[in-house]
Amino acid sequence: MGYQLSLCNPIISDIPNLMQWTVNVRFWRCAMPEALNERVRRLRKAKKMTLEALAEASGSSRSYIWEIENRPETKPSAEKLARIAEALDTTVEFLMAVDESSVSEEDATDRAFFRKYRSLDNDAKSKIRKMIDLWDD
């Protein structure tokens, strides 16, 4: 006798006797989108940042960053999320992407670069353009 749960839930089978608490569970491999908390943690670790470092860079407390990473129900404000995204050199769109393919990490890195570029003075922008021109040759 087998029972199947839908929506990428486990398949529960071989329940020979309800008095025996043995259930074999086999999980479907599902392409679940990465949640906000997982993205924040992954990016923070990829940048070798501690909770304290991200908290300081984003103007948050260590406990608040921990809460975002460990409690998926935590919903930071748009302002906090923007600060966290900036501290992680990414965009809010990347952090909030529901569909993994909607915003790639490379796109998010490019957007973060251009956001920083727009804030530079004209002299710094000119130097960056000259460096890029050197690669074109």
N, CA, C and O atoms as a GROMACS GRO file, in nm:
protein
  548
    1MET      N    1   0.085  -0.117   0.000
    1MET     CA    2   0.000   0.000   0.000
    1MET      C    3   0.090   0.123   0.000
    1MET      O    4   0.185   0.127   0.078
    2GLY      N    5   0.065   0.222  -0.083
    2GLY     CA    6   0.146   0.343  -0.087
    2GLY      C    7   0.060   0.467  -0.085
    2GLY      O    8  -0.054   0.466  -0.130
    3TYR      N    9   0.116   0.574  -0.031
    3TYR     CA   10   0.048   0.702  -0.023
    3TYR      C   11   0.138   0.806  -0.086
    3TYR      O   12   0.259   0.804  -0.065
    4GLN      N   13   0.081   0.895  -0.163
    4GLN     CA   14   0.163   0.998  -0.225
    4GLN      C   15   0.110   1.135  -0.189
    4GLN      O   16  -0.010   1.161  -0.199
    5LEU      N   17   0.200   1.221  -0.146
    5LEU     CA   18   0.166   1.360  -0.119
    5LEU      C   19   0.214   1.442  -0.237
    5LEU      O   20   0.319   1.413  -0.294
    6SER      N   21   0.140   1.542  -0.275
    6SER     CA   22   0.174   1.619  -0.394
    6SER      C   23   0.262   1.739  -0.362
    6SER      O   24   0.300   1.760  -0.247
    7LEU      N   25   0.292   1.816  -0.464
    7LEU     CA   26   0.370   1.939  -0.454
    7LEU      C   27   0.509   1.917  -0.394
    7LEU      O   28   0.549   1.986  -0.300
    8CYS      N   29   0.581   1.822  -0.450
    8CYS     CA   30   0.719   1.795  -0.411
    8CYS      C   31   0.733   1.753  -0.266
    8CYS      O   32   0.838   1.771  -0.206
    9ASN      N   33   0.629   1.698  -0.209
    9ASN     CA   34   0.638   1.644  -0.074
    9ASN      C   35   0.686   1.500  -0.083
    9ASN      O   36   0.692   1.443  -0.192
   10PRO      N   37   0.720   1.441   0.030
   10PRO     CA   38   0.771   1.304   0.028
   10PRO      C   39   0.667   1.205  -0.020
   10PRO      O   40   0.546   1.228  -0.010
   11ILE      N   41   0.716   1.095  -0.073
   11ILE     CA   42   0.630   0.982  -0.100
   11ILE      C   43   0.644   0.891   0.020
   11ILE      O   44   0.755   0.851   0.055
   12ILE      N   45   0.535   0.857   0.081
   12ILE     CA   46   0.537   0.770   0.198
   12ILE      C   47   0.483   0.635   0.152
   12ILE      O   48   0.371   0.627   0.102
   13SER      N   49   0.563   0.530   0.170
   13SER     CA   50   0.518   0.399   0.124
   13SER      C   51   0.551   0.293   0.228
   13SER      O   52   0.616   0.320   0.329
   14ASP      N   53   0.504   0.175   0.202
   14ASP     CA   54   0.533   0.060   0.286
   14ASP      C   55   0.495   0.082   0.431
   14ASP      O   56   0.579   0.072   0.520
   15ILE      N   57   0.369   0.112   0.454
   15ILE     CA   58   0.322   0.125   0.591
   15ILE      C   59   0.249  -0.006   0.623
   15ILE      O   60   0.126  -0.014   0.611
   16PRO      N   61   0.325  -0.109   0.663
   16PRO     CA   62   0.263  -0.240   0.682
   16PRO      C   63   0.169  -0.246   0.801
   16PRO      O   64   0.071  -0.320   0.800
   17ASN      N   65   0.200  -0.169   0.902
   17ASN     CA   66   0.120  -0.177   1.023
   17ASN      C   67   0.134  -0.045   1.097
   17ASN      O   68   0.245  -0.001   1.126
   18LEU      N   69   0.024   0.017   1.128
   18LEU     CA   70   0.031   0.146   1.196
   18LEU      C   71   0.090   0.135   1.335
   18LEU      O   72   0.138   0.234   1.390
   19MET      N   73   0.088   0.016   1.393
   19MET     CA   74   0.148  -0.003   1.524
   19MET      C   75   0.300   0.002   1.516
   19MET      O   76   0.367   0.036   1.614
   20GLN      N   77   0.353  -0.031   1.400
   20GLN     CA   78   0.498  -0.020   1.380
   20GLN      C   79   0.524   0.120   1.327
   20GLN      O   80   0.461   0.163   1.230
   21TRP      N   81   0.614   0.191   1.388
   21TRP     CA   82   0.640   0.329   1.350
   21TRP      C   83   0.750   0.336   1.245
   21TRP      O   84   0.842   0.417   1.256
   22THR      N   85   0.740   0.252   1.145
   22THR     CA   86   0.840   0.252   1.039
   22THR      C   87   0.777   0.305   0.912
   22THR      O   88   0.677   0.252   0.864
   23VAL      N   89   0.834   0.407   0.862
   23VAL     CA   90   0.786   0.468   0.738
   23VAL      C   91   0.908   0.494   0.651
   23VAL      O   92   1.004   0.559   0.694
   24ASN      N   93   0.905   0.445   0.532
   24ASN     CA   94   1.012   0.474   0.438
   24ASN      C   95   0.973   0.598   0.360
   24ASN      O   96   0.867   0.604   0.299
   25VAL      N   97   1.060   0.695   0.363
   25VAL     CA   98   1.030   0.821   0.296
   25VAL      C   99   1.133   0.842   0.186
   25VAL      O  100   1.254   0.833   0.208
   26ARG      N  101   1.085   0.870   0.068
   26ARG     CA  102   1.172   0.899  -0.046
   26ARG      C  103   1.131   1.037  -0.098
   26ARG      O  104   1.016   1.058  -0.134
   27PHE      N  105   1.227   1.130  -0.102
   27PHE     CA  106   1.196   1.266  -0.145
   27PHE      C  107   1.216   1.281  -0.294
   27PHE      O  108   1.313   1.230  -0.350
   28TRP      N  109   1.125   1.350  -0.358
   28TRP     CA  110   1.142   1.390  -0.497
   28TRP      C  111   1.247   1.498  -0.502
   28TRP      O  112   1.257   1.580  -0.410
   29ARG      N  113   1.324   1.500  -0.606
   29ARG     CA  114   1.420   1.608  -0.625
   29ARG      C  115   1.344   1.722  -0.692
   29ARG      O  116   1.302   1.710  -0.807
   30CYS      N  117   1.326   1.830  -0.621
   30CYS     CA  118   1.248   1.943  -0.670
   30CYS      C  119   1.337   2.064  -0.688
   30CYS      O  120   1.429   2.086  -0.609
   31ALA      N  121   1.311   2.139  -0.788
   31ALA     CA  122   1.385   2.264  -0.810
   31ALA      C  123   1.313   2.374  -0.734
   31ALA      O  124   1.238   2.452  -0.792
   32MET      N  125   1.335   2.379  -0.605
   32MET     CA  126   1.270   2.479  -0.522
   32MET      C  127   1.350   2.608  -0.528
   32MET      O  128   1.473   2.604  -0.521
   33PRO      N  129   1.285   2.719  -0.540
   33PRO     CA  130   1.359   2.845  -0.541
   33PRO      C  131   1.426   2.869  -0.406
   33PRO      O  132   1.374   2.833  -0.300
   34GLU      N  133   1.543   2.930  -0.413
   34GLU     CA  134   1.617   2.960  -0.292
   34GLU      C  135   1.546   3.075  -0.220
   34GLU      O  136   1.514   3.177  -0.280
   35ALA      N  137   1.523   3.058  -0.092
   35ALA     CA  138   1.454   3.159  -0.013
   35ALA      C  139   1.548   3.272   0.024
   35ALA      O  140   1.670   3.259   0.017
   36LEU      N  141   1.490   3.384   0.064
   36LEU     CA  142   1.566   3.502   0.103
   36LEU      C  143   1.670   3.467   0.209
   36LEU      O  144   1.786   3.506   0.197
   37ASN      N  145   1.628   3.394   0.312
   37ASN     CA  146   1.722   3.362   0.420
   37ASN      C  147   1.841   3.281   0.368
   37ASN      O  148   1.954   3.302   0.413
   38GLU      N  149   1.817   3.189   0.275
   38GLU     CA  150   1.925   3.108   0.220
   38GLU      C  151   2.019   3.191   0.133
   38GLU      O  152   2.140   3.172   0.136
   39ARG      N  153   1.962   3.283   0.056
   39ARG     CA  154   2.046   3.368  -0.028
   39ARG      C  155   2.135   3.459   0.056
   39ARG      O  156   2.253   3.474   0.027
   40VAL      N  157   2.078   3.518   0.160
   40VAL     CA  158   2.157   3.607   0.246
   40VAL      C  159   2.271   3.528   0.308
   40VAL      O  160   2.386   3.574   0.307
   41ARG      N  161   2.242   3.412   0.362
   41ARG     CA  162   2.346   3.330   0.426
   41ARG      C  163   2.453   3.288   0.324
   41ARG      O  164   2.572   3.298   0.352
   42ARG      N  165   2.409   3.242   0.206
   42ARG     CA  166   2.505   3.196   0.104
   42ARG      C  167   2.596   3.309   0.058
   42ARG      O  168   2.717   3.291   0.047
   43LEU      N  169   2.538   3.426   0.032
   43LEU     CA  170   2.620   3.538  -0.013
   43LEU      C  171   2.713   3.587   0.098
   43LEU      O  172   2.828   3.621   0.071
   44ARG      N  173   2.664   3.591   0.220
   44ARG     CA  174   2.748   3.635   0.332
   44ARG      C  175   2.867   3.542   0.348
   44ARG      O  176   2.980   3.588   0.364
   45LYS      N  177   2.842   3.412   0.342
   45LYS     CA  178   2.952   3.316   0.356
   45LYS      C  179   3.046   3.320   0.237
   45LYS      O  180   3.167   3.304   0.254
   46ALA      N  181   2.993   3.341   0.117
   46ALA     CA  182   3.078   3.350  -0.002
   46ALA      C  183   3.173   3.469   0.008
   46ALA      O  184   3.285   3.464  -0.043
   47LYS      N  185   3.129   3.575   0.073
   47LYS     CA  186   3.213   3.694   0.092
   47LYS      C  187   3.297   3.682   0.219
   47LYS      O  188   3.368   3.776   0.256
   48LYS      N  189   3.287   3.566   0.285
   48LYS     CA  190   3.361   3.541   0.409
   48LYS      C  191   3.333   3.648   0.515
   48LYS      O  192   3.423   3.693   0.586
   49MET      N  193   3.206   3.686   0.523
   49MET     CA  194   3.163   3.784   0.622
   49MET      C  195   3.103   3.711   0.741
   49MET      O  196   3.034   3.610   0.726
   50THR      N  197   3.129   3.762   0.858
   50THR     CA  198   3.063   3.711   0.978
   50THR      C  199   2.927   3.778   0.991
   50THR      O  200   2.898   3.875   0.922
   51LEU      N  201   2.845   3.725   1.080
   51LEU     CA  202   2.718   3.791   1.108
   51LEU      C  203   2.742   3.934   1.155
   51LEU      O  204   2.670   4.026   1.116
   52GLU      N  205   2.844   3.951   1.238
   52GLU     CA  206   2.877   4.083   1.291
   52GLU      C  207   2.916   4.179   1.179
   52GLU      O  208   2.875   4.295   1.178
   53ALA      N  209   2.998   4.130   1.084
   53ALA     CA  210   3.043   4.216   0.974
   53ALA      C  211   2.926   4.260   0.887
   53ALA      O  212   2.917   4.377   0.849
   54LEU      N  213   2.836   4.167   0.855
   54LEU     CA  214   2.719   4.204   0.774
   54LEU      C  215   2.628   4.298   0.851
   54LEU      O  216   2.573   4.392   0.795
   55ALA      N  217   2.612   4.272   0.979
   55ALA     CA  218   2.528   4.359   1.062
   55ALA      C  219   2.583   4.501   1.062
   55ALA      O  220   2.509   4.597   1.044
   56GLU      N  221   2.714   4.514   1.082
   56GLU     CA  222   2.775   4.647   1.084
   56GLU      C  223   2.765   4.716   0.948
   56GLU      O  224   2.733   4.834   0.941
   57ALA      N  225   2.792   4.641   0.841
   57ALA     CA  226   2.788   4.699   0.707
   57ALA      C  227   2.648   4.741   0.665
   57ALA      O  228   2.631   4.831   0.583
   58SER      N  229   2.547   4.675   0.721
   58SER     CA  230   2.409   4.706   0.682
   58SER      C  231   2.334   4.790   0.785
   58SER      O  232   2.216   4.820   0.766
   59GLY      N  233   2.401   4.826   0.892
   59GLY     CA  234   2.335   4.906   0.995
   59GLY      C  235   2.231   4.828   1.073
   59GLY      O  236   2.133   4.885   1.121
   60SER      N  237   2.253   4.699   1.086
   60SER     CA  238   2.161   4.613   1.160
   60SER      C  239   2.233   4.555   1.281
   60SER      O  240   2.352   4.580   1.301
   61SER      N  241   2.161   4.480   1.360
   61SER     CA  242   2.224   4.411   1.472
   61SER      C  243   2.258   4.268   1.429
   61SER      O  244   2.200   4.214   1.335
   62ARG      N  245   2.353   4.209   1.500
   62ARG     CA  246   2.392   4.070   1.472
   62ARG      C  247   2.270   3.978   1.487
   62ARG      O  248   2.249   3.889   1.406
   63SER      N  249   2.192   4.001   1.591
   63SER     CA  250   2.076   3.915   1.616
   63SER      C  251   1.971   3.928   1.505
   63SER      O  252   1.902   3.831   1.473
   64TYR      N  253   1.959   4.047   1.447
   64TYR     CA  254   1.862   4.065   1.339
   64TYR      C  255   1.906   3.990   1.213
   64TYR      O  256   1.824   3.927   1.146
   65ILE      N  257   2.036   3.996   1.181
   65ILE     CA  258   2.088   3.922   1.065
   65ILE      C  259   2.070   3.772   1.090
   65ILE      O  260   2.030   3.698   1.000
   66TRP      N  261   2.099   3.727   1.213
   66TRP     CA  262   2.080   3.586   1.247
   66TRP      C  263   1.934   3.547   1.225
   66TRP      O  264   1.904   3.441   1.171
   67GLU      N  265   1.844   3.634   1.268
   67GLU     CA  266   1.701   3.607   1.254
   67GLU      C  267   1.661   3.596   1.107
   67GLU      O  268   1.584   3.507   1.070
   68ILE      N  269   1.713   3.684   1.023
   68ILE     CA  270   1.682   3.679   0.880
   68ILE      C  271   1.730   3.547   0.821
   68ILE      O  272   1.660   3.485   0.742
   69GLU      N  273   1.850   3.504   0.859
   69GLU     CA  274   1.908   3.382   0.804
   69GLU      C  275   1.844   3.255   0.858
   69GLU      O  276   1.841   3.153   0.788
   70ASN      N  277   1.794   3.258   0.978
   70ASN     CA  278   1.748   3.135   1.042
   70ASN      C  279   1.597   3.124   1.062
   70ASN      O  280   1.547   3.018   1.098
   71ARG      N  281   1.527   3.231   1.039
   71ARG     CA  282   1.381   3.228   1.051
   71ARG      C  283   1.320   3.277   0.920
   71ARG      O  284   1.307   3.397   0.898
   72PRO      N  285   1.283   3.183   0.834
   72PRO     CA  286   1.231   3.220   0.702
   72PRO      C  287   1.111   3.315   0.706
   72PRO      O  288   1.085   3.386   0.609
   73GLU      N  289   1.038   3.315   0.817
   73GLU     CA  290   0.920   3.402   0.826
   73GLU      C  291   0.957   3.548   0.850
   73GLU      O  292   0.870   3.635   0.841
   74THR      N  293   1.084   3.576   0.881
   74THR     CA  294   1.127   3.714   0.905
   74THR      C  295   1.120   3.792   0.774
   74THR      O  296   1.175   3.749   0.672
   75LYS      N  297   1.054   3.904   0.777
   75LYS     CA  298   1.038   3.988   0.658
   75LYS      C  299   1.099   4.125   0.685
   75LYS      O  300   1.035   4.211   0.746
   76PRO      N  301   1.224   4.147   0.640
   76PRO     CA  302   1.286   4.277   0.664
   76PRO      C  303   1.217   4.387   0.584
   76PRO      O  304   1.156   4.361   0.480
   77SER      N  305   1.226   4.509   0.634
   77SER     CA  306   1.168   4.623   0.562
   77SER      C  307   1.246   4.645   0.433
   77SER      O  308   1.358   4.594   0.418
   78ALA      N  309   1.188   4.720   0.342
   78ALA     CA  310   1.254   4.750   0.215
   78ALA      C  311   1.386   4.822   0.240
   78ALA      O  312   1.486   4.796   0.172
   79GLU      N  313   1.387   4.912   0.337
   79GLU     CA  314   1.509   4.987   0.369
   79GLU      C  315   1.619   4.894   0.421
   79GLU      O  316   1.734   4.903   0.377
   80LYS      N  317   1.584   4.805   0.514
   80LYS     CA  318   1.682   4.709   0.568
   80LYS      C  319   1.733   4.617   0.458
   80LYS      O  320   1.853   4.589   0.449
   81LEU      N  321   1.641   4.570   0.374
   81LEU     CA  322   1.679   4.480   0.266
   81LEU      C  323   1.774   4.548   0.168
   81LEU      O  324   1.869   4.487   0.120
   82ALA      N  325   1.748   4.675   0.139
   82ALA     CA  326   1.837   4.751   0.050
   82ALA      C  327   1.976   4.764   0.110
   82ALA      O  328   2.076   4.753   0.040
   83ARG      N  329   1.984   4.788   0.240
   83ARG     CA  330   2.114   4.799   0.307
   83ARG      C  331   2.188   4.665   0.308
   83ARG      O  332   2.310   4.661   0.288
   84ILE      N  333   2.116   4.558   0.330
   84ILE     CA  334   2.177   4.425   0.329
   84ILE      C  335   2.227   4.391   0.189
   84ILE      O  336   2.338   4.340   0.173
   85ALA      N  337   2.145   4.420   0.088
   85ALA     CA  338   2.186   4.394  -0.051
   85ALA      C  339   2.312   4.472  -0.085
   85ALA      O  340   2.404   4.418  -0.146
   86GLU      N  341   2.317   4.599  -0.046
   86GLU     CA  342   2.435   4.681  -0.074
   86GLU      C  343   2.558   4.625  -0.002
   86GLU      O  344   2.666   4.621  -0.060
   87ALA      N  345   2.542   4.583   0.121
   87ALA     CA  346   2.654   4.527   0.197
   87ALA      C  347   2.705   4.397   0.134
   87ALA      O  348   2.823   4.364   0.147
   88LEU      N  349   2.616   4.325   0.067
   88LEU     CA  350   2.654   4.199   0.002
   88LEU      C  351   2.689   4.219  -0.146
   88LEU      O  352   2.710   4.121  -0.218
   89ASP      N  353   2.696   4.344  -0.191
   89ASP     CA  354   2.727   4.377  -0.331
   89ASP      C  355   2.632   4.307  -0.428
   89ASP      O  356   2.674   4.249  -0.527
   90THR      N  357   2.504   4.315  -0.397
   90THR     CA  358   2.405   4.258  -0.486
   90THR      C  359   2.285   4.352  -0.489
   90THR      O  360   2.293   4.465  -0.442
   91THR      N  361   2.176   4.306  -0.545
   91THR     CA  362   2.056   4.389  -0.554
   91THR      C  363   1.943   4.329  -0.472
   91THR      O  364   1.944   4.210  -0.439
   92VAL      N  365   1.847   4.412  -0.439
   92VAL     CA  366   1.728   4.365  -0.370
   92VAL      C  367   1.656   4.264  -0.459
   92VAL      O  368   1.604   4.163  -0.410
   93GLU      N  369   1.653   4.290  -0.589
   93GLU     CA  370   1.586   4.200  -0.682
   93GLU      C  371   1.644   4.060  -0.675
   93GLU      O  372   1.571   3.961  -0.676
   94PHE      N  373   1.779   4.051  -0.666
   94PHE     CA  374   1.841   3.920  -0.658
   94PHE      C  375   1.805   3.851  -0.527
   94PHE      O  376   1.773   3.732  -0.525
   95LEU      N  377   1.809   3.926  -0.418
   95LEU     CA  378   1.776   3.866  -0.288
   95LEU      C  379   1.632   3.818  -0.284
   95LEU      O  380   1.602   3.716  -0.222
   96MET      N  381   1.541   3.892  -0.349
   96MET     CA  382   1.399   3.860  -0.343
   96MET      C  383   1.350   3.771  -0.457
   96MET      O  384   1.232   3.736  -0.460
   97ALA      N  385   1.438   3.734  -0.549
   97ALA     CA  386   1.395   3.657  -0.666
   97ALA      C  387   1.323   3.530  -0.623
   97ALA      O  388   1.375   3.450  -0.546
   98VAL      N  389   1.205   3.514  -0.674
   98VAL     CA  390   1.128   3.393  -0.646
   98VAL      C  391   1.173   3.283  -0.739
   98VAL      O  392   1.185   3.167  -0.698
   99ASP      N  393   1.198   3.318  -0.864
   99ASP     CA  394   1.242   3.222  -0.964
   99ASP      C  395   1.392   3.236  -0.981
   99ASP      O  396   1.441   3.345  -1.011
  100GLU      N  397   1.465   3.128  -0.962
  100GLU     CA  398   1.612   3.130  -0.969
  100GLU      C  399   1.660   3.187  -1.102
  100GLU      O  400   1.765   3.252  -1.107
  101SER      N  401   1.585   3.163  -1.210
  101SER     CA  402   1.630   3.210  -1.340
  101SER      C  403   1.595   3.356  -1.365
  101SER      O  404   1.642   3.414  -1.463
  102SER      N  405   1.513   3.417  -1.281
  102SER     CA  406   1.469   3.554  -1.307
  102SER      C  407   1.582   3.655  -1.292
  102SER      O  408   1.587   3.752  -1.367
  103VAL      N  409   1.671   3.634  -1.197
  103VAL     CA  410   1.786   3.723  -1.179
  103VAL      C  411   1.905   3.636  -1.144
  103VAL      O  412   1.910   3.576  -1.037
  104SER      N  413   2.002   3.629  -1.236
  104SER     CA  414   2.119   3.547  -1.207
  104SER      C  415   2.212   3.623  -1.114
  104SER      O  416   2.202   3.745  -1.099
  105GLU      N  417   2.303   3.550  -1.052
  105GLU     CA  418   2.399   3.613  -0.962
  105GLU      C  419   2.488   3.710  -1.040
  105GLU      O  420   2.527   3.815  -0.989
  106GLU      N  421   2.520   3.674  -1.165
  106GLU     CA  422   2.602   3.762  -1.249
  106GLU      C  423   2.529   3.893  -1.277
  106GLU      O  424   2.589   4.000  -1.271
  107ASP      N  425   2.400   3.885  -1.309
  107ASP     CA  426   2.321   4.006  -1.332
  107ASP      C  427   2.318   4.093  -1.206
  107ASP      O  428   2.330   4.215  -1.214
  108ALA      N  429   2.302   4.029  -1.093
  108ALA     CA  430   2.298   4.104  -0.967
  108ALA      C  431   2.432   4.172  -0.940
  108ALA      O  432   2.435   4.285  -0.893
  109THR      N  433   2.542   4.103  -0.970
  109THR     CA  434   2.675   4.162  -0.952
  109THR      C  435   2.693   4.280  -1.046
  109THR      O  436   2.747   4.383  -1.006
  110ASP      N  437   2.649   4.266  -1.171
  110ASP     CA  438   2.659   4.376  -1.267
  110ASP      C  439   2.577   4.497  -1.220
  110ASP      O  440   2.624   4.610  -1.227
  111ARG      N  441   2.458   4.472  -1.172
  111ARG     CA  442   2.374   4.583  -1.125
  111ARG      C  443   2.437   4.653  -1.006
  111ARG      O  444   2.433   4.775  -0.995
  112ALA      N  445   2.496   4.574  -0.916
  112ALA     CA  446   2.563   4.633  -0.800
  112ALA      C  447   2.682   4.717  -0.845
  112ALA      O  448   2.707   4.824  -0.791
  113PHE      N  449   2.756   4.667  -0.946
  113PHE     CA  450   2.870   4.742  -0.998
  113PHE      C  451   2.823   4.876  -1.055
  113PHE      O  452   2.880   4.980  -1.024
  114PHE      N  453   2.719   4.874  -1.138
  114PHE     CA  454   2.672   4.997  -1.200
  114PHE      C  455   2.612   5.093  -1.098
  114PHE      O  456   2.620   5.215  -1.114
  115ARG      N  457   2.552   5.039  -0.994
  115ARG     CA  458   2.502   5.126  -0.887
  115ARG      C  459   2.618   5.200  -0.822
  115ARG      O  460   2.610   5.321  -0.798
  116LYS      N  461   2.726   5.129  -0.796
  116LYS     CA  462   2.845   5.193  -0.738
  116LYS      C  463   2.908   5.290  -0.838
  116LYS      O  464   2.950   5.399  -0.802
  117TYR      N  465   2.913   5.248  -0.965
  117TYR     CA  466   2.972   5.331  -1.070
  117TYR      C  467   2.899   5.465  -1.080
  117TYR      O  468   2.963   5.570  -1.091
  118ARG      N  469   2.768   5.461  -1.077
  118ARG     CA  470   2.690   5.586  -1.087
  118ARG      C  471   2.718   5.682  -0.973
  118ARG      O  472   2.702   5.803  -0.988
  119SER      N  473   2.760   5.628  -0.859
  119SER     CA  474   2.787   5.716  -0.744
  119SER      C  475   2.928   5.774  -0.745
  119SER      O  476   2.961   5.858  -0.660
  120LEU      N  477   3.013   5.732  -0.839
  120LEU     CA  478   3.150   5.782  -0.846
  120LEU      C  479   3.155   5.922  -0.906
  120LEU      O  480   3.064   5.964  -0.977
  121ASP      N  481   3.262   5.994  -0.875
  121ASP     CA  482   3.281   6.124  -0.939
  121ASP      C  483   3.330   6.103  -1.082
  121ASP      O  484   3.370   5.993  -1.118
  122ASN      N  485   3.326   6.208  -1.163
  122ASN     CA  486   3.360   6.198  -1.305
  122ASN      C  487   3.503   6.152  -1.328
  122ASN      O  488   3.530   6.078  -1.424
  123ASP      N  489   3.596   6.193  -1.242
  123ASP     CA  490   3.736   6.153  -1.257
  123ASP      C  491   3.750   6.001  -1.241
  123ASP      O  492   3.820   5.936  -1.320
  124ALA      N  493   3.686   5.946  -1.141
  124ALA     CA  494   3.693   5.801  -1.118
  124ALA      C  495   3.626   5.725  -1.233
  124ALA      O  496   3.677   5.621  -1.275
  125LYS      N  497   3.513   5.777  -1.284
  125LYS     CA  498   3.447   5.712  -1.396
  125LYS      C  499   3.537   5.712  -1.519
  125LYS      O  500   3.543   5.613  -1.592
  126SER      N  501   3.606   5.823  -1.541
  126SER     CA  502   3.697   5.834  -1.655
  126SER      C  503   3.809   5.730  -1.646
  126SER      O  504   3.844   5.667  -1.745
  127LYS      N  505   3.863   5.712  -1.527
  127LYS     CA  506   3.970   5.612  -1.507
  127LYS      C  507   3.919   5.471  -1.535
  127LYS      O  508   3.990   5.391  -1.596
  128ILE      N  509   3.799   5.442  -1.491
  128ILE     CA  510   3.743   5.308  -1.515
  128ILE      C  511   3.721   5.286  -1.664
  128ILE      O  512   3.750   5.179  -1.715
  129ARG      N  513   3.669   5.388  -1.734
  129ARG     CA  514   3.648   5.374  -1.879
  129ARG      C  515   3.780   5.352  -1.951
  129ARG      O  516   3.786   5.274  -2.046
  130LYS      N  517   3.887   5.420  -1.908
  130LYS     CA  518   4.019   5.400  -1.969
  130LYS      C  519   4.068   5.257  -1.946
  130LYS      O  520   4.125   5.196  -2.036
  131MET      N  521   4.046   5.205  -1.827
  131MET     CA  522   4.087   5.067  -1.798
  131MET      C  523   4.012   4.969  -1.888
  131MET      O  524   4.069   4.872  -1.936
  132ILE      N  525   3.884   4.993  -1.908
  132ILE     CA  526   3.804   4.906  -1.994
  132ILE      C  527   3.853   4.914  -2.138
  132ILE      O  528   3.860   4.813  -2.207
  133ASP      N  529   3.888   5.036  -2.183
  133ASP     CA  530   3.940   5.053  -2.318
  133ASP      C  531   4.068   4.974  -2.339
  133ASP      O  532   4.092   4.925  -2.449
  134LEU      N  533   4.151   4.962  -2.237
  134LEU     CA  534   4.275   4.884  -2.248
  134LEU      C  535   4.245   4.738  -2.278
  134LEU      O  536   4.319   4.673  -2.352
  135TRP      N  537   4.138   4.684  -2.220
  135TRP     CA  538   4.101   4.545  -2.246
  135TRP      C  539   4.048   4.526  -2.388
  135TRP      O  540   4.062   4.418  -2.444
  136ASP      N  541   3.987   4.628  -2.445
  136ASP     CA  542   3.931   4.617  -2.580
  136ASP      C  543   4.038   4.606  -2.686
  136ASP      O  544   4.013   4.550  -2.793
  137ASP      N  545   4.156   4.659  -2.660
  137ASP     CA  546   4.263   4.658  -2.761
  137ASP      C  547   4.327   4.523  -2.780
  137ASP      O  548   4.417   4.508  -2.861
   0.00000   0.00000   0.00000
